[in-house]
């Protein structure tokens, strides 16, 4: 068994994980822009041949510290390259670097190339050649935080290059992104139910061709004539030929059974010709019907009652004028709404605003990346709704009490929420002991409300089936009172999960909604994580950060999704530094900052343990926000306990604080006790806990604590670091 890493565009990680499991991989773990997995060489070959989502399949060879070019060179020379490359062969090096002293990727690649060539020269005087197009092996080197990982790129070239594309449009859709769109839109299920596939703006035909190959069980890599392992010294030719034979047999069987269920149209006749040429090269042209039509004239094919209408309209970034895009999207929405009843719909919109122009209610939204462009995939159920309302079952006595309480809360809160422009708030927090849950409302920027219901632990004497019934009643009552349909209600149940987690397996959909707070925009995810990305009880704490930030350098420790950094930037901070150990949260933080126009060198994102960062960093900050977890036992950092370690943490912050700086310290450990005696050696401490609790959290006044710490001004004539005298 070997360890491998499959790369993919951001937003496809969960789909890629499931695909790799289906291909026989084990120990599959998704991460940002890829997934780790284990398997045999056959598993890796299958991934190269059959993955519709991966970009590359990497075989890691070595990992080592590389703080300078000599260390990088030595580390690369520790690998016996003759096991992978013939002396007369060719190779290429792809390099990338981040958060490292060696910050020039071309130089990193050059030093690894030198190490390989010199090793061969020293052995027998011969050296391999360089071929950047189709080398015998392609070496991938990634340097992050001065640590290098060297891998073999078994794909050799990006796997989205299927080998059938002869021509493309001005803004082509990558094939693996097209496959992800089809999977998110449930195309395999729709085809199995005898549905058709229609793209009313088909361009070069990518979505239709991927859909046809998927339906026919044709391996996406079957038409490729180059992979990165074909010239590898350890290539198993017999194994690969066997896999190719199997794939060819499956393709023959699938194509014989394929239906003529693929329909495309485009207003540009050149695109129709391009799509035809590509479909011919892919071997599926006989199953296609392609017409020159404007999107307003797109219609379901005669005799076909259902299917998937899917498309990738222009975004106004490279094609067309941005000001014309809303009109195009409105026309598309009108076509879908008027003529495609009974179909599913899926549209890859340039952004939420363009998607909103269609005036269709999306049942799902997924953030996907088309190259460097962040886009949103919207899926729709275009089936006509049953206009005859079903008679709802009567509420139980307890559920009626819950409804009364929720309506009372809403009457009490509504005017103030509207007056203060609050769109994300807590509607209910275990007000009735029998209904043990918190109900949070997240209003997205499109005007739709979403509910996040999080179950508390029921009393031990309450049977589990009773607790489940009550949770269903909470969801029903909350939806009715707050006017939110079931598909926009996320429920997190408190069940014992693997590894002792107090919550069971969460959904992993990759769905984000855009919400607003204080005129700023944030992305939240209600399903995939225990927390949503925006702590609602910290609304006033973030406002305080914004108030204090003007003219200061701001440091955000345990930054999570950097919502506080966005507020600090909006408040006039000179620069922001957000520190977190999680690459996932830092990526989320980057998107939050960019969503509000804050990017570039003035807004740093640092992947570090907080205490480690404070020891390494030499900067000084006028405002530091510290919101640590109650405890952490991450493998990448020392164990942390907020009660035990908060003094050490805050004293380390003091070393990085300017003379007139402020630390905003908060945490959610309800039994927490601040060690004022130890801290008042260096700080004037203001307990700001009570003012920091929002009005909609009044029932949970202990949900968090918050303190403002300012450097204590020394008495005249006293050395400020003479702690013994200050203490006296």
C-alpha positions in Angstrom: 0.0 0.0 0.0 1.3 3.5 -0.9 0.1 6.9 0.1 -1.1 9.2 -2.7 -2.5 12.6 -3.1 -5.2 13.6 -5.7 -5.5 17.3 -6.5 -8.7 18.9 -7.7 -10.2 22.4 -8.1 -11.4 24.0 -4.9 -15.0 23.1 -4.2 -14.7 19.5 -5.5 -13.0 17.9 -2.5 -16.0 16.1 -1.1 -17.1 14.7 -4.5 -13.5 13.6 -5.1 -13.4 11.8 -1.7 -16.5 9.8 -2.6 -15.2 9.1 -6.1 -11.8 7.7 -4.8 -13.6 5.5 -2.3 -15.7 4.1 -5.1 -12.5 3.4 -7.1 -11.2 1.3 -4.2 -9.0 3.8 -2.4 -8.7 3.5 1.4 -8.0 6.0 4.2 -9.4 8.8 2.0 -9.2 12.2 3.7 -10.3 15.4 1.9 -8.3 18.6 2.3 -8.2 21.9 0.6 -8.0 21.4 -3.2 -7.5 17.6 -3.0 -7.7 14.4 -1.1 -5.1 12.0 0.5 -5.7 8.3 0.0 -3.9 4.9 0.2 -3.9 2.0 -2.2 -1.9 -0.2 -4.5 -0.4 0.8 -7.8 -3.6 -0.5 -9.4 -5.6 2.0 -7.3 -3.4 4.8 -8.5 -3.7 3.7 -12.1 -7.5 3.4 -11.8 -7.6 6.9 -10.4 -5.7 8.2 -13.4 -7.9 6.4 -15.8 -11.3 6.7 -14.1 -11.3 9.9 -12.0 -13.7 12.5 -13.5 -12.8 15.1 -10.8 -9.1 14.9 -10.1 -6.5 17.1 -11.7 -3.4 15.1 -10.8 -2.5 11.9 -8.9 0.7 12.4 -7.0 2.9 9.7 -5.4 4.9 11.3 -2.6 8.6 10.2 -2.5 10.1 12.3 0.3 9.3 15.0 2.8 12.1 17.1 4.5 13.0 20.4 5.9 14.2 22.9 3.2 14.8 26.3 4.8 17.5 27.1 2.2 18.6 26.0 -1.2 21.3 23.7 0.1 18.8 21.8 2.3 16.5 21.5 -0.7 19.3 20.2 -2.9 20.4 17.7 -0.3 16.9 16.5 0.3 16.3 15.9 -3.4 19.6 14.0 -3.7 18.6 11.6 -1.0 16.1 10.0 -3.4 17.6 7.4 -5.7 16.3 8.8 -9.0 17.6 5.8 -11.0 14.7 3.8 -9.4 12.3 6.2 -11.3 14.1 7.5 -14.4 16.5 6.0 -17.0 19.8 7.9 -17.5 18.8 8.6 -21.1 15.2 9.5 -20.2 13.6 12.9 -19.8 12.0 14.7 -16.9 10.4 18.0 -15.8 9.9 19.7 -12.5 6.7 21.6 -11.4 7.3 23.7 -8.3 5.2 25.7 -5.9 6.1 27.6 -2.7 4.2 29.3 0.1 5.1 30.7 3.5 8.8 29.8 3.0 12.1 31.5 2.8 12.6 30.1 -0.7 9.8 32.1 -2.2 10.5 31.8 -5.9 9.0 28.7 -7.5 11.2 28.7 -10.6 14.3 28.7 -8.4 12.9 25.9 -6.3 12.3 23.9 -9.5 15.7 24.7 -10.8 17.5 23.4 -7.6 15.6 20.1 -7.7 16.4 19.7 -11.4 20.1 20.3 -10.6 20.0 17.7 -7.8 18.5 15.1 -10.2 21.0 15.8 -13.0 24.0 16.0 -10.7 23.1 12.6 -9.2 23.1 10.9 -12.6 26.3 12.7 -13.7 28.1 11.6 -10.5 27.1 8.0 -11.1 28.3 7.4 -14.7 28.7 10.8 -16.4 25.3 10.6 -18.3 22.4 12.9 -17.6 18.7 12.8 -18.4 17.2 15.5 -20.6 14.5 18.0 -19.9 11.1 17.8 -21.6 8.4 20.2 -20.3 5.6 18.8 -22.6 5.6 15.0 -22.2 8.6 13.9 -20.1 9.1 10.3 -19.0 8.5 11.4 -15.4 7.2 14.7 -14.0 8.5 15.7 -10.5 6.2 17.8 -8.3 7.8 19.8 -5.5 5.8 21.8 -3.0 7.4 23.9 -0.4 5.3 25.1 2.5 6.6 26.7 5.7 10.1 25.6 4.8 9.2 22.0 4.4 9.4 20.3 1.0 7.4 17.4 -0.4 8.7 15.7 -3.5 6.2 13.6 -5.5 5.9 11.9 -8.8 3.1 13.2 -10.9 1.5 10.0 -12.2 -1.0 11.9 -14.4 1.8 13.7 -16.2 -0.6 16.4 -17.5 -3.8 17.6 -16.0 -6.5 14.9 -16.0 -9.2 17.3 -17.2 -7.5 16.9 -20.6 -9.5 13.9 -21.7 -8.0 13.7 -25.2 -11.1 14.5 -27.2 -11.1 18.3 -27.3 -10.1 19.6 -30.7 -11.5 23.1 -30.4 -12.8 25.3 -27.6 -14.6 28.6 -27.0 -13.1 31.7 -25.6 -13.9 30.8 -22.0 -13.8 26.9 -21.9 -15.2 25.0 -19.0 -12.8 22.4 -17.7 -14.0 18.9 -18.0 -13.6 18.0 -14.3 -15.7 21.0 -13.3 -18.3 20.0 -15.8 -18.3 16.5 -14.3 -18.8 18.1 -10.8 -21.7 20.1 -12.1 -23.4 17.0 -13.5 -22.9 15.1 -10.3 -24.2 17.9 -8.1 -27.2 18.1 -10.4 -27.8 14.4 -10.0 -27.4 13.6 -13.7 -26.6 9.8 -13.2 -29.9 9.4 -11.4 -31.8 11.4 -14.0 -30.4 9.4 -16.9 -31.2 6.2 -15.1 -34.8 7.4 -14.8 -34.9 7.9 -18.7 -34.3 11.6 -18.5 -32.5 13.7 -21.1 -29.7 16.2 -20.9 -30.1 19.7 -22.5 -27.6 22.7 -22.5 -29.2 25.8 -24.0 -25.8 27.6 -24.2 -23.7 24.7 -25.0 -20.6 26.4 -26.3 -18.0 23.8 -27.2 -20.2 21.0 -25.8 -18.2 20.2 -22.7 -21.2 19.5 -20.4 -23.0 17.4 -23.0 -19.9 15.3 -23.8 -19.1 14.7 -20.2 -22.7 13.8 -19.6 -22.7 11.3 -22.4 -19.4 9.7 -21.4 -20.6 9.5 -17.8 -23.9 7.8 -18.9 -22.1 5.4 -21.2 -19.6 4.4 -18.5 -16.6 5.5 -20.6 -13.4 6.1 -18.6 -12.5 9.8 -18.8 -8.9 8.9 -19.4 -9.5 6.3 -22.1 -8.7 8.6 -25.0 -5.5 10.0 -23.5 -2.3 8.8 -25.0 0.0 10.2 -22.3 0.3 9.6 -18.6 3.2 10.5 -16.3 3.8 6.8 -15.4 4.3 5.5 -19.0 8.0 6.3 -18.9 8.5 5.5 -15.2 11.0 2.8 -14.4 8.5 1.1 -12.0 5.6 1.2 -14.5 3.7 -2.1 -14.6 2.8 -2.5 -18.3 0.8 -5.7 -17.8 -1.3 -4.2 -15.1 -2.0 -1.0 -17.1 -2.9 -3.0 -20.2 -5.4 -5.0 -18.2 -7.0 -1.9 -16.9 -7.2 -0.4 -20.4 -8.8 -3.6 -21.8 -11.4 -3.6 -19.0 -12.2 0.1 -19.7 -12.5 -0.5 -23.4 -15.0 -3.4 -22.8 -17.0 -1.3 -20.5 -17.0 1.6 -23.0 -18.2 -0.7 -25.8 -21.0 -2.1 -23.7 -22.0 1.4 -22.5 -22.0 3.0 -25.9 -24.1 0.3 -27.4 -26.7 0.9 -24.7 -26.5 4.8 -24.8 -29.7 6.6 -25.7 -29.9 9.7 -28.0 -30.7 11.8 -25.0 -28.3 14.8 -25.5 -29.5 18.2 -26.8 -27.6 21.4 -27.2 -28.1 24.8 -28.7 -26.2 28.0 -28.9 -26.7 31.4 -30.6 -23.3 31.3 -32.1 -23.1 29.0 -35.2 -19.3 28.7 -34.7 -19.9 27.1 -31.3 -22.3 24.6 -32.8 -19.7 23.5 -35.3 -17.1 23.3 -32.5 -19.4 21.2 -30.3 -20.0 18.8 -33.2 -16.3 18.4 -33.9 -15.6 17.7 -30.2 -18.5 15.2 -30.0 -17.2 13.4 -33.0 -13.7 13.2 -31.5 -15.2 11.9 -28.2 -17.2 9.2 -30.1 -20.6 10.4 -29.0 -21.8 12.6 -31.9 -24.4 10.1 -33.0 -26.3 10.6 -29.8 -26.4 14.4 -30.0 -28.9 16.9 -31.4 -27.3 20.4 -31.8 -29.2 23.5 -33.1 -28.5 27.1 -33.5 -30.9 28.8 -31.1 -31.0 31.8 -28.8 -31.6 30.9 -25.1 -35.1 32.4 -25.2 -36.1 29.8 -27.8 -34.8 26.7 -26.0 -37.5 24.1 -25.5 -37.7 20.5 -24.3 -37.3 18.0 -27.1 -40.5 16.6 -28.5 -41.7 13.6 -26.6 -39.3 14.0 -23.6 -41.1 15.0 -20.4 -38.2 15.2 -18.0 -34.5 15.5 -17.7 -31.7 17.9 -16.7 -31.3 21.3 -18.3 -27.8 22.5 -17.3 -25.6 25.3 -18.6 -22.6 27.6 -17.9 -23.6 31.1 -19.1 -21.0 33.8 -19.5 -20.2 35.8 -16.4 -19.2 39.1 -17.9 -15.6 38.6 -16.8 -14.1 37.7 -20.2 -17.2 37.3 -22.5 -19.7 40.1 -23.0 -20.4 43.2 -21.1 -21.1 42.8 -17.4 -24.0 45.2 -17.6 -25.7 42.9 -20.1 -25.4 39.8 -18.0 -28.5 40.3 -15.7 -30.6 40.6 -18.8 -29.2 37.3 -20.1 -29.8 35.6 -16.8 -33.3 36.9 -16.5 -34.1 35.5 -20.0 -32.6 32.1 -19.0 -34.7 32.1 -15.8 -37.8 32.9 -17.8 -37.2 30.1 -20.3 -36.6 27.6 -17.5 -39.6 28.7 -15.5 -42.0 28.8 -18.5 -41.0 25.8 -20.6 -39.2 23.2 -18.5 -41.8 22.2 -15.9 -41.0 18.7 -14.7 -37.2 19.1 -15.3 -34.3 19.6 -13.0 -32.1 22.7 -13.6 -28.5 23.6 -12.9 -26.8 26.9 -13.7 -23.1 27.8 -13.0 -23.6 31.5 -12.3 -20.7 34.1 -12.1 -21.9 35.1 -8.6 -24.9 35.1 -6.4 -26.2 38.4 -7.8 -26.3 37.0 -11.4 -28.0 33.9 -10.1 -30.6 36.0 -8.3 -31.4 37.7 -11.7 -32.9 34.4 -12.9 -35.7 34.9 -10.3 -35.8 31.2 -9.5 -35.6 29.6 -6.1 -32.5 27.5 -5.8 -32.8 24.4 -3.6 -29.0 24.0 -3.4 -26.0 26.3 -3.9 -22.4 25.2 -4.3 -19.3 27.3 -4.5 -17.1 26.1 -7.3 -14.0 27.5 -9.1 -13.9 27.9 -12.8 -10.1 28.4 -13.1 -9.4 31.3 -10.8 -13.0 32.6 -10.9 -15.2 31.8 -7.9 -18.6 30.8 -9.2 -21.8 29.5 -7.7 -23.7 26.4 -8.9 -27.4 26.8 -8.4 -29.7 23.8 -8.7 -33.5 24.0 -9.2 -36.5 21.7 -9.0 -38.5 23.0 -12.0 -41.4 20.6 -11.3 -44.7 22.4 -10.9 -45.7 22.6 -7.3 -48.9 20.9 -6.0 -51.1 24.0 -5.5 -53.5 22.0 -3.3 -52.2 22.4 0.3 -52.0 19.2 2.3 -53.8 19.2 5.6 -51.1 19.4 8.2 -51.2 17.0 11.2 -52.3 18.7 14.4 -49.6 19.8 16.7 -49.1 18.0 20.0 -49.7 20.0 23.2 -46.0 20.4 23.7 -45.4 21.5 20.1 -48.2 24.1 20.4 -46.4 25.5 23.5 -43.2 25.7 21.5 -45.1 27.5 18.7 -46.5 30.0 21.2 -43.1 30.6 22.7 -41.4 31.1 19.3 -44.2 33.5 18.1 -43.7 35.4 21.4 -40.0 35.6 20.8 -40.5 36.8 17.3 -42.9 39.6 18.3 -40.4 40.7 21.0 -37.4 40.7 18.7 -38.7 41.7 15.2 -38.8 45.5 15.6 -35.4 45.7 17.1 -33.9 43.3 14.5 -35.3 45.5 11.7 -34.2 48.8 13.4 -30.6 47.6 13.9 -30.4 45.8 10.5 -29.6 42.4 12.0 -30.1 39.5 9.6 -28.5 36.7 11.6 -29.8 36.1 15.1 -31.0 33.6 17.7 -34.7 33.0 17.8 -34.9 30.3 20.5 -32.5 28.9 23.1 -34.0 26.0 25.1 -36.7 28.3 26.4 -38.8 25.2 27.1 -36.7 22.4 28.8 -38.6 19.8 26.9 -37.5 21.2 23.6 -33.7 21.3 24.1 -32.3 23.1 21.1 -31.0 26.4 19.8 -32.6 27.9 16.7 -30.6 30.5 14.7 -31.8 32.4 11.7 -29.3 33.3 8.9 -30.8 35.7 6.3 -28.8 35.5 3.1 -28.1 38.5 0.9 -30.7 37.2 -1.6 -33.5 37.8 1.0 -34.0 34.1 2.0 -33.9 33.0 5.6 -32.2 29.8 6.6 -32.5 28.0 9.9 -29.7 26.3 11.9 -31.1 24.1 14.6 -28.6 22.6 17.1 -29.8 20.0 19.6 -28.7 20.2 23.2 -28.3 17.0 25.3 -31.7 15.8 26.4 -32.1 14.7 30.1 -31.1 11.1 30.7 -34.6 10.2 31.7 -36.0 11.2 28.2 -36.1 8.2 25.8 -34.1 8.7 22.6 -37.2 8.2 20.4 -39.0 11.0 22.4 -36.0 13.3 21.9 -36.0 12.6 18.1 -39.8 13.3 17.9 -39.3 16.6 19.7 -36.5 17.6 17.4 -38.7 16.9 14.4 -41.4 19.1 16.0 -38.9 21.8 16.6 -38.0 21.8 12.8 -41.7 21.8 11.8 -42.7 24.6 14.2 -39.7 26.8 13.5 -40.3 26.5 9.7 -44.0 27.4 10.1 -43.4 30.3 12.5 -40.4 31.8 10.7 -41.6 31.0 7.2 -38.7 28.9 6.1 -39.2 25.8 3.9 -37.7 22.4 5.0 -34.9 22.5 2.4 -33.5 25.6 4.1 -33.4 24.1 7.6 -30.2 22.5 8.8 -30.4 20.2 11.8 -27.5 19.1 13.9 -28.3 16.2 16.2 -26.4 15.4 19.3 -25.4 11.8 19.0 -22.1 10.1 20.0 -19.9 10.1 16.9 -16.6 8.4 16.1 -13.7 9.3 18.2 -16.0 10.5 21.0 -17.4 13.5 19.1 -20.6 14.7 20.8 -22.2 15.1 17.4 -22.5 12.4 14.8 -21.5 12.5 11.2 -22.4 15.9 9.7 -23.5 16.5 6.2 -20.7 17.5 3.8 -22.2 19.3 1.0 -19.8 22.2 0.4 -22.8 24.6 0.4 -22.2 28.2 1.4 -24.6 31.0 1.8 -23.7 34.7 1.8 -25.0 36.7 4.8 -24.6 40.3 6.0 -23.6 41.8 9.4 -23.0 45.4 9.9 -22.9 46.1 6.2 -20.2 43.4 5.7 -20.6 40.1 3.9 -19.7 36.7 5.2 -19.9 33.1 3.9 -21.5 30.6 6.3 -21.9 26.8 5.9 -24.8 25.4 7.9 -24.3 21.7 7.2 -20.6 20.6 7.0 -19.2 21.7 10.3 -20.2 21.9 13.9 -20.0 25.7 13.8 -21.3 27.7 10.8 -18.4 30.1 10.3 -20.1 33.1 12.1 -20.4 33.0 15.9 -23.7 34.9 16.4 -23.1 35.5 20.1 -19.9 37.5 19.2 -21.8 40.1 17.1 -21.1 42.9 19.6 -17.6 41.7 20.2 -16.9 42.1 16.5 -18.5 45.5 16.6 -16.1 46.4 19.4 -13.1 45.2 17.4 -14.3 47.4 14.6 -14.7 50.4 16.9 -11.1 50.0 18.3 -9.3 49.2 15.1 -8.9 52.6 13.4 -5.3 53.4 12.7 -4.0 50.2 14.3 -2.2 47.0 13.2 -4.6 44.2 14.0 -3.7 40.6 15.1 -6.4 37.9 15.1 -5.4 34.8 17.0 -7.4 31.5 16.6 -8.8 33.5 13.7 -11.3 30.8 12.5 -13.0 32.3 9.4 -11.5 35.8 10.1 -14.9 37.6 10.6 -13.2 39.8 13.3 -10.4 40.6 10.8 -13.0 41.8 8.3 -14.6 44.0 10.9 -11.2 45.4 11.9 -10.4 46.2 8.3 -13.7 47.9 7.8 -13.0 49.9 11.0 -9.9 51.4 9.5 -7.1 49.0 10.6 -3.8 49.7 8.9 -3.3 46.0 8.3 -4.7 42.7 9.6 -2.9 39.4 10.4 -5.1 36.3 10.9 -3.6 33.3 12.5 -5.1 29.8 12.5 -3.8 26.2 12.4 -6.4 25.1 9.9 -5.8 25.5 6.2 -9.6 25.0 5.6 -10.5 27.9 7.9 -7.7 30.1 6.4 -9.1 29.5 2.9 -12.6 30.4 4.2 -11.0 33.5 5.9 -9.5 34.5 2.6 -12.8 34.3 0.9 -14.5 36.4 3.6 -11.8 39.1 3.3 -12.0 39.2 -0.5 -15.8 39.3 -0.4 -15.5 42.7 1.3 -12.7 44.0 -0.9 -9.8 43.3 1.6 -6.9 41.5 0.0 -3.2 41.9 -0.7 -0.2 42.2 1.5 -2.0 44.3 4.1 -4.2 41.3 5.0 -2.0 38.4 6.0 -3.2 34.9 6.6 -0.8 32.7 8.6 -1.1 29.0 9.3 0.4 28.7 12.7 -0.4 27.6 16.2 -1.1 30.8 18.1 1.6 30.5 20.8 4.1 29.4 18.2 3.3 32.4 16.0 3.7 34.8 19.0 7.2 33.3 19.7 8.3 33.6 16.1 6.7 36.9 15.1 8.5 40.2 15.7 5.7 42.6 14.8 3.8 44.8 17.2 0.0 45.4 17.1 -2.2 48.0 18.5 -5.2 45.7 18.7 -5.1 41.9 19.3 -8.2 39.7 19.3 -7.8 36.4 21.2 -10.8 34.0 21.1 -9.3 30.6 21.8 -11.1 27.3 22.0 -11.9 25.8 25.4 -9.3 23.1 24.7 -7.3 21.7 21.8 -5.4 18.5 21.3 -4.3 19.0 17.7 -1.5 16.8 16.6 0.2 19.8 15.0 0.5 21.9 18.2 0.9 21.5 21.9 -2.2 20.7 24.0 -4.1 23.8 25.0 -6.5 24.4 27.8 -8.0 27.9 28.1 -8.3 27.8 31.9 -4.8 26.5 32.4 -3.0 28.4 29.7 -4.8 31.8 29.3 -2.3 33.7 31.4 0.7 32.4 29.4 -1.2 33.2 26.2 -2.0 36.7 27.2 1.4 37.5 28.5 2.8 36.3 25.2 0.4 38.7 23.5 1.7 41.5 25.7 5.1 41.0 24.1 3.6 41.9 20.7 1.4 44.7 22.0 2.2 48.4 21.4 2.4 50.7 24.4 -1.2 52.0 24.0 -2.5 48.7 22.5 -5.6 46.8 23.5 -6.3 43.0 23.8 -9.8 41.9 23.3 -10.0 38.4 25.0 -13.0 36.2 24.9 -13.9 32.5 25.2 -17.0 30.3 25.5 -15.9 28.2 28.5 -18.8 28.8 30.9 -16.9 27.8 34.0 -13.9 30.0 33.0 -12.4 32.2 35.7 -10.0 34.9 34.7 -6.8 35.0 36.8 -7.0 38.7 37.4 -4.3 38.7 40.1 -1.7 37.3 37.6 -2.8 39.5 34.7 -3.1 42.7 36.6 0.7 42.6 37.0 0.9 43.9 33.4 -2.7 44.9 32.5 -5.6 47.1 33.4 -8.4 44.6 33.0 -12.0 45.6 32.1 -14.7 42.9 32.4 -16.7 43.6 29.2 -18.7 40.4 29.4 -22.2 41.8 30.1 -22.1 44.5 27.5 -20.9 42.0 24.9 -23.9 39.7 25.1 -26.5 40.5 22.3 -30.1 41.0 23.2 -31.2 37.8 21.4 -28.8 35.8 23.7 -30.2 37.3 26.9 -31.2 33.8 28.1 -27.6 32.7 27.9 -25.8 35.5 29.6 -22.9 33.2 30.3 -22.5 32.0 26.7 -19.1 33.7 26.6 -16.9 36.0 28.6 -15.1 39.1 27.2 -12.4 41.3 28.7 -10.5 44.3 27.5 -6.8 44.3 28.6 -4.7 47.4 28.3 -1.1 47.8 29.3 -0.9 49.0 32.9 0.7 52.5 33.1 3.5 52.4 35.7 3.5 54.7 38.6 5.9 57.7 38.3 9.5 56.6 38.8 8.7 52.9 38.7 10.3 50.6 36.1 7.3 49.2 34.2 9.0 45.7 34.2 9.6 45.7 37.9 6.7 43.4 38.5 7.3 42.9 42.2 7.0 46.6 42.9 3.9 46.9 40.7 2.3 44.0 42.5 2.9 45.6 45.9 
